[in-house]
Amino acid sequence: MLRKEILERIREFQEQFHVLAGTLATLYVLTFAIEFWRAHGTESQDEFLEIFHWILVSADAVGSALFIGILLFRAFGFAKPTRQLSRAIEDQLLLKKVHEWLLTELGDASPRSVRFCSAEEIEHLVRLNHEAFKDSAFEVEIEKLTRRNTAWIKKNPRIFMMILDPLNREQYVGYSAMVPLTREGLDCYLEGRIKDADLPVPFIASNKATTAGVIIFAIYLRSEFRFQRSQASRNYSIYFLACVRRHLAVLFPKPRKMIAATPYPPIYVQTEWSGMKRRLKRSGFIDTGKVSAEGFDFLVYKHPFASPALPAGPTVMEEEADWE
């Protein structure tokens, strides 16, 4: 409601600015006309024209100063906040969409420019993985990433998803990592006894039946495609989040025509960025009261995809039959 009122005030401001510009143009024309009249008028008119002339000159000066001030305000004080407000509104809509995606397994799935990482793509994955966490609390050396990621893929080939540019499928725009943990692994992880870099292979669950919880381990979109850059990059951000949502859904696809489906495991996440933490909470995640080995709070989405299924559209498993 507040954003709507702000936008309404902006429209009113623009209208008043146009009125001022029209008034100032009229005053300039009148001033020119009076100057012409003074040059060709009679002596009896000189006193009246002189007074009128200075009134118009004063109005021109005041109006011009006001006009220039408003132009400067629009250029330096108004344009950037307006862009930020526009981005904030779009950001809110995006978060709402993410929240809706986590309510049900069906609905608007992402395009199919994604694939699970294969052994042949480990080098690309490791490069993106290292780039994502460089100079952060989660940075890991490349050699260790290569060994760890390779071992995880052997245990569960659906952990890493490579996200491709839908316009150029030879280019990776990012990746997502969803790590399913066994009960023992999840308990140990949530107690802060083991760091992300050192999560051992035995803690990785190989299927839904052995999974106690899914960790959103990493999601990374390359900087040139991120939300803040341009309208085009915002569209890539929406596409990227749709692919991340798809990864969650196809990590454990629901069997076709299953009457009493097993609930999807809870989803856990940690982040070192306070802004990201606030966004996650607005998307439905809540605090667990537990802290990771890196020193950050764990958040959980307890019942993902728990809303009743939508009446139309293919199931994730049906989509997977065509996708794989």
Secondary structure, DSSP 8 states (H G I E B T S, - for coil): -HHHHHHHHHHHHHHHHHHHHHHHHHHHHHHHHHHHHHHHS-HHHHHHHHHHHHHHHHHHHHHHHHHHHHHHIIIIIIHHHHHHHHHHHHHHHHHHHHHHHTT-SSS----S-EEE--GGGHHHHHHHHHHHHTTSTT---HHHHHHHHHHHHHH-TTSEEEEEETTEEEEEEEEEEEEEE-HHHHHHHHTT-S-GGG--GGGB-SSGGG-SEEEEEEEEE-GGGSTTT-HHHHHHHHHHHHHHHHHHHHHS---TT-SS------EEEE-S-HHHHHHHHHTT-EEEEEE-TTS-EEEEESSTT-S---SSS--HHHHHHHH-
